[in-house]
Amino acid sequence: MSEDPTTQELRIAQVKREEAERERADKEPGEDTAKHERRADRAAYLKEKLEERAQAERKAEQRDD
């Protein structure tokens, strides 16, 4: 059974996805540009949510100490 990825690993993956999609949007004009921009925006949104999750995890850790 594989382990779940950590919040930090997930955030890093979203950063990479966002960067890759923005790069593709810049390189591919036309209809594909909009598709890649939407994917990049989604990755940015997920990255933000993962940061919120990380903050909540840190607060929970501090309360446990």
C-alpha positions as CSV (number, residue, x, y, z in Angstrom):
1,M,0.0,0.0,0.0
2,S,1.5,3.4,-1.0
3,E,1.6,6.3,1.4
4,D,-0.5,9.4,0.8
5,P,1.5,12.4,-0.5
6,T,2.2,15.1,2.0
7,T,0.6,18.5,1.7
8,Q,4.0,20.0,0.7
9,E,4.5,17.4,-2.0
10,L,1.0,18.2,-3.3
11,R,1.7,21.9,-3.3
12,I,5.0,21.4,-5.2
13,A,3.1,19.3,-7.8
14,Q,0.5,22.0,-8.3
15,V,3.3,24.7,-8.7
16,K,4.9,22.5,-11.4
17,R,1.5,22.0,-13.1
18,E,0.7,25.7,-13.1
19,E,4.1,26.6,-14.5
20,A,3.8,24.0,-17.2
21,E,0.3,25.0,-18.3
22,R,1.2,28.7,-18.4
23,E,4.2,27.9,-20.5
24,R,2.0,25.8,-22.9
25,A,-0.5,28.6,-23.0
26,D,2.2,31.0,-24.1
27,K,3.5,28.6,-26.8
28,E,0.3,27.4,-28.2
29,P,-1.9,30.1,-29.7
30,G,-5.6,29.7,-30.4
31,E,-8.1,27.4,-28.7
32,D,-5.4,25.5,-26.7
33,T,-4.3,28.7,-25.0
34,A,-7.6,29.1,-23.2
35,K,-7.5,25.4,-22.2
36,H,-4.0,25.7,-20.8
37,E,-4.9,28.9,-19.0
38,R,-7.9,27.2,-17.3
39,R,-5.7,24.3,-16.2
40,A,-3.1,26.8,-14.9
41,D,-5.8,28.7,-13.0
42,R,-7.1,25.4,-11.5
43,A,-3.6,24.4,-10.4
44,A,-3.1,27.9,-8.8
45,Y,-6.5,27.4,-7.0
46,L,-5.5,24.0,-5.7
47,K,-2.1,25.3,-4.6
48,E,-3.9,28.0,-2.6
49,K,-6.2,25.5,-0.9
50,L,-3.2,23.3,-0.1
51,E,-1.5,26.3,1.6
52,E,-4.6,26.8,3.7
53,R,-4.5,23.1,4.6
54,A,-0.8,23.4,5.6
55,Q,-1.6,26.4,7.8
56,A,-4.4,24.4,9.5
57,E,-2.1,21.5,10.0
58,R,0.6,23.8,11.6
59,K,-2.0,25.3,13.9
60,A,-3.3,21.9,14.9
61,E,0.3,20.8,15.7
62,Q,0.8,23.9,17.8
63,R,-2.3,23.2,19.8
64,D,-1.2,19.6,20.4
65,D,2.2,20.7,21.8
